[in-house]
Amino acid sequence: MARPAAPATPALGALRGYRAYARRWVFLLVLSLLSCSNATINWLSMVYLVVSIPSGVAAIWFLDSVGLRWATVLCAWLNFAGSVLRSVPCMLVKVQDPFAFLMSGQSLCALAQTLVIFSPAKLAALWFPEHQRATANMIGTMSNPLGILVANLLSPALVKKEEDISMMLGIYIIPAGLACLMATACLWESVPPTPPSAGAARSTSEKFLDGLKLLTRNKAYVTLAVGFGGGIGVFTSFSALLEQVLCVKGYSNEFAGLCGALFIVFGILGALVLGLYVDQTKRFTEALKIGLCLTSMACAAFAVVSQLQDQKLALAATCSLLGLFGFSVAPVAMELAVECSFPVGEGAAAGLVFVLGQAAGMLIVVLLTALPVRRAQPSVSTCHDGQDPLDWQVSVLLMAGLCTFFSCLLVLFFRTPYRRLQAEASGSPSVQEDVSPAATDRTPHPAAAPCGSSEPRTAPAGSVGAAPLQSSWLEPALLTLPPCS
């Protein structure tokens, strides 16, 4: 039985004429800092969800058509301008209509978010070799929740009284300004002079509208976009409603903040481990499906435990597990979106998933907040709205049911070949060809059985293209060579 081709190594990439530049890490640093600084002002309102949906398609076009560098620079300036604009009412006296400044600044930052959230998959594809793409995608993607965590920890420490708000907003301008400066001064090109892989050399070979048509006709991509986009919506609703759900059962706001912090911290740790794993093994689909199954179990556990009193340890554990399993699969899903849709642009492949996720998040939040009813019975509620506490039982059970539904959709129906990895294998010279002076020192791989032989004509194990890399639960498919004429 033929085995799948081994993952590419740095030596193999150099042999094929590809090169990875050290400044790719500078690009990744700028993008991560920009994502983190954008998230530190994300706590204000739901403006991000509202603005990102209509602007998402435009951001996808800009990223794939204009280029990664200019998209990052534009994102940095929008983020910096928005953070300054929203701070004007607090820094200047007698500002008329401060709410307009606040919402205008938030809207600019929301526009910036659509660019920065869609960029990690493209940056990983264009600048990083095959064995580092998932890790780079993980770093860029997880910078946003890291920024949310920093804001949640830093804001209460900075604001002790109302007069401290202006100081806090001024401090939040600093990382946005630093990211803007670095993006403008340190990013010189959208693509490296020499691509790091064959996939990077053939990136975005489809026009924007043609690419969108291909995505809508790709059953695997549609399944992934609906399933994982719905999962993003569930996580959005969890983050938005966590404090309201817990305060009804007597848990303090500080404990709810701790659960949210554990949710993010364990998610980042899980994403780091899983990103390194799939970079080496290329088992994207297996990692995604197993992670989603475990996420559904953790969400169901949270739905039960959150309705009990005096269960702080169990709640902290379920929130940690939910982040560990759910957050960790996000970069893997973005890599799968690119793999199953290649050669469509990475911005379109990853961006549409996030746009669907934002739309699903709005709908799920509206649905879950419409279901609770007020109970007049005596309670231990610590909520501060001055009204009878809400009963969130139906909402959290529905949230767990939706999480399970989207996970089952992906587990049962998602199956795809890894088109980008296949293209990289078939579009590059095989390692046994004489492509360097040192080639004569290597032992050549055995050739396929000649015509007339009784042996099956399958490609030799270990050669480039020995088997098309594809997703499956147990084993890859064999590549059978064409019959003899």
N, C-alpha and C positions, 0 to 999 in steps of 0.2 A: 504494500500500500504506500503510495507516495505521500510524503509529508509536506506541510505548507512551507513555503520559503521562509528562511530565517529572517528576523527583523534586520533592517539595515544597520550597519555600524559606521562610526566615523571613518574608519579606514576604507570601507567599501564606498562610502560617499566620495572620498577623495579620489579613489580609483576611477569613479565614473565622471569625474570632472566637476563636481559640485563643491561648494565652499560655504561654511558657516562663519559669519563675521562676529567678532567680539562685541561690536557695538549693538548687536541685537539685544543685549541685556540692558543697554541704555534706553533703547526704545521701550522695552518691557517695563523698566523702572518708571519712565515718564508716564506711560499708560496706566500703570498701577497707582502711582501717586495721584494722577488725575481722577481715576475712578474713586480712590479713597477720599479725596477732597470733595468730590461731588456728593458723596454719600454723607459727609459730615453736615450738610445742610439739607438732607433728605427727610429729616424728622418733622418738618413743619406741617405739611398738609398732604392731601391726596392729589396735588397739582401734577405730580410726576406721572401718575397713572393716566390722568385726563389728557395731558399734552403729548405723552409718548406714543399714544396709539395713532393719531393722525400724522404725526411727524415721523413715525418710524419708517414708513415706506420711503419718504424723501431721504432719510438718513441712510437707508440701505443703498439707494441709487448713488448718493454722494460717495459713500465708502467704496463701492465697487467701480464707479466710473471715474471719479476725480483722483482717488488714491488715498492710501492710508496716512501719509504724512500730512496732507492738507486737511483731512478729516480730523486728525488729532489736534492740529494747530487751531482749527476752527472751534473744536470742542473746548480746548483750553481757554480761548478768549471768551467764548460764551459763558463758561463756568465762572471765570474771573469777573466778567462784567456783571453777571447775575448776582454773585456774592457781594459785590460792592453796592449794586443798586438796591438790594434788599436791606442793606445796612444804613442807607442814607437817612431814613426817618429817625433812627436812634442816634445818629452822629450830629445831625444838624437840628437847630432849634426852629420852631415855627414852620415846619414843612407841611404844606397843604396836601391833603389826601394821602397820608402815609400808607394806607392800605393798597393804593395803586402801585406805589414803589415796591411794596412787599410782594405782591402778586406778580408784578413784572419781573422782578429779580428771580422769583421762583420759576417762572415760565422759561426764562433764559437758561437756568440751570437744568430744567427738565429737557429742553432741547439738546443741551450738551450731553445729558445722560444717554439719549438714544444713540449718539455716536460712540461714546466710550463703552457702553455695554455690548455693542455689536462688534467691537474691534478685536478682542483677544483671539478669536478663531482665525481671523485674517492675518493678524500679526504672527501667530504661530505657524500658519501655512506658508507665509512669504519669507520669514527670516530664520526659522528654526529647522534643523534636520529632523528626519522621521522619529528618531529616538528621543526627542525633546519636545515634540509638539504638544502632547497632552499636558506635560508639566508646565510649559509656558502658558497654555490656555487656562490651566488651573490657577496660576499666579495672577493673571490678569482678571479672571472672573471673580476670584475670592477677595480681591482688593475692595470691591464695593461693600460686601457685608462686613469686612474689617473696618471700613470707614464708619459704617453704622454703629458698630460696637464702640469705636473710639468716641463717637459723638454721644452715645448713651452714657458712657463713663465720664466724659469730660464736662458735659453740659451741667449736670448737677453740682460738680465740684467748682465750676466757675461762677455759677449764678446762685448767690445767697440771698439777694434782694433784687427788686425790680431794676435798680440802677445798674446792675451788673450785666444786663442783657446787651447793652451797647459794647461793653468790653468783650463779651463772648463772640459777638458777631465780628468784631474787629480781629480777634484771634483767628477765626475761621477763614478770614480773607488770606492769611499768610500761606497755608498750603495751596490754596487755589492760585495765588500769585506765583508761588514757586513752580508749580506745575506749568503755568502759562509761560514763564521765563524759560524753563527747560525745553518745553515743546517747541518754542520759537527758535531757540539758539542751538539746540543739540540735535534736532532731527533734520537730516539733510536730504533724504530721499525716501520714497515710498517703498522701494524694493532694493535689495542689495545688488551690486554690479554683477555678481555671479550667484545664481540661485543655489540654496542649500540642498535642494532635492529636485527630482523630476516633476513632482507635483507642483512645486513652486514655479517651475518654468512654464507650466501649462495652466496656471491659476487664472480664473475669470476669463476663460476662453469663449464664454457665451455672452451675448449682449443682454442688457438688463431685462427687457421685456421678454425676450426669448427664454431667459433663465427662469423668470417667474412662471411662464407657461410650462416649462419642463418640471418645475417643482410641483405644480398643481396636478400633473399627470403621473407623478412618481408616487406609487402607492406606499412604498416604505417611508418616504419622507412625510407624506400626509399623516400616516399613522404616528410617526415620531412627533410631528408638530402638534397634533391634537392631543396625544397622550402626555407628552412632557410639558406642552403649553398649559394643559389643564393642571398638571402638577405644580407648575409655577404659580398658577392662580390659587391653589390650595395653600401653598406656603405664604403667599401674600396675605391671604385672609387670616392665617394663623398668627403672623406677626402683628397684623393690625388689631386683632381682637383678643390677644392673649391677656392683657391686663384686665379687660372688661369681664372675661370669662372667670378669671381667678378671684377677682375682688368679691364676687357674689358669694363665694364659699369662705370668705374671711381671710384671704391671703392679702398681704400688704402690697403696695405698689413696689416697694423695694424688693420683695421676693419675686414679683412678676418680672422686674428688671433683671434679677439674677437668672431666672429661667431663660429669658431672652438672650442674655449673654452666654450662657452655657450652650444654647441652641446654635449660636454663631461660632463659638470657639471650637466645639467638637465638630462642627461642619467643616471648618477650615482644616483641622487636623485630618479628618477623613478624606477631604479632597486632596490633600498633600500626599497621603499614602496611596490612594487609589490612582492619582495621576502618575506617580512613579511606576506603579504596577502595570498599568495599561500601556505606558510608553515602552516597556520592555516586552510585554507579552502580546500586545495588540488584541486582547480579548475585550473589546469595547462592549459588544452586545451582552456577553455574559455578565460583565460587571454592572451594566445598566439594569438588567433584568433582576439580578439578585439584589442589588441595592434598592430597587423599587419595591420588591416583595418585603424586604425588611422595613422599609419606610412605612408601608401600609400597616404592618403589625405595630410599629411604634405609634403611628397616628391613632390606631384603634385603642391602644393602651392609654394614650393621653385622653381620648374621649371619655373613657371610663374613670380614670383617676381624677380628672379635673372636676368631676361632680361629687367628689368626696371631700370631707373636711379633715384637717390635721394630717395631711399626707405629703408633707414638704419633700421628704427624701424621695418618695416615689415620683412626684411631679418633676423634681429636678432630674431624676434619672431618665424619665420618658422624654423630656425636652432635649436632654443631651443626646439620647439615641436617635431622636427624630432629626436633629441636626447632623449627627454623624452619618446616617444613612442617606438622608435626603439631599443635603447640600453637596455631599461628596460626588454624587452622580451628575451634577450640573455640567462641569467641564467635559465629562465623558459624553454626555448627550450632545454637546456642541460639536465635539469631534465627530460623532456619528452623523450629525446633520450634514457635515461637510463630506464625509466618506460616502454616504448613500446618494448624494446629489451631485457629486463631481461630474463634469467640470463647471457647474454653476458657481458663481462667485461666492466666496466664504461669507461676505457681508449679508447677502440675500439668504443663504442657507441658515445661518445662525440668527439673523435679525428677525425673520418672519416667525421663528419659534418664540422669541421674546415678545414680539408684538401680540401674538395670540395669547401668550401668558399674561400680559398686562390686561388685555381685554377680558380674559377669563377671571383674573383677579378682581376687576371691578364688579363683574356680574356675581361672583361668589360672595364678595363682601356685602353687596346689596342684599343678596338672598339670605345670607346668614344673619344679618342684622334685622331683617324683617320678620324672622320666625320667633324670636324670644317673646314671651309674654310676662307681664309683671305679676308677682305673687305677693299678696298682702300679709302672708303669714309671718310670724316672727323669724328673724334670720340673723346670721352673724356677718352680714355684708359689711365690707369696708369701702364700698363705692361712695363717691362724694357728690352724686348728682341730686341728693335730697329727695329721691323718690323711692317707691317700693322696688326691691331688687328684681332683676330679670332672671328668668329661667332659661339657661343656655343649653339645656340638655339636648333638645332636638337639633340645634344648630351644630353642636360639636359632633353628634352622631352622624349628621349629614356630611360634615366635613370629612370624617373618617370614611364614610361610604364613597364619597367622590374620589378621595385619594386611592381607595382600593379599586374603584372602577377604572381610573386612568392607568393604574399600574397593570391591571389585568389586560387592558387594551394593548399595552405595549408587550407584555409577556407573551400573550397568545398570538398576536397578529404581526408583530414587527420582525422582519427577517430581510436581510439585505446583504449583497456582496459589498466588500470594501473597495469601491470603485477607484478611489485615489491611490490606494496601495497597489491595486492591480495595474493601474496605468503607470505607476512608477516602476513596477517590476517589468512590464512588457515594453516600456519605452526606453529602457536603459540597456546598454550592452551587458551581456552576461559576464560573470566573473571569470569564466574559463577562456574568454577571448583574449587575444594578445593586445591589450590596451595600455601596457606599460612595459618598460624594459625588464622589470622584475617578474613579468608574467611567466618566463621560462623556468623560474625557480619553483613554481607551484605545480602540484600534482593536478592534472586536469580531471574534471568530473567525467564519469562515463556518459557516453552519448546514448540517445534513445535507441531502442532496438531497430535495426534496419528493416526495410521492406522485405517480406518473404520469411522473416523470422517468426518463430512460434511464440515469442514473448510479446506481451501487450505493449503497444506503443504509448507509454506514459513518460512524461518528462522525468529526468533523474532527480532524486531527492537532493535538496540543497542548492539546486541551480535556480537562477532567477526565473521566476514564473513557473516553478515546479508545481505549484497549485495556486489557484486564485484565492487570495485571502478573502474570506467571507465569514459571515456570522452564522453560528449554529450553537445549539446547546452542547453537543457532544464532540463532533468531529467535522473537519473541513471536507469539502468535496475534492475529488481528484480532477486533474486536468488531463483529458485524453487527447492525444495528438490526432490530427486529421488522418483518415485512412489513406493507404497507399493508392496512388492512381494507376 
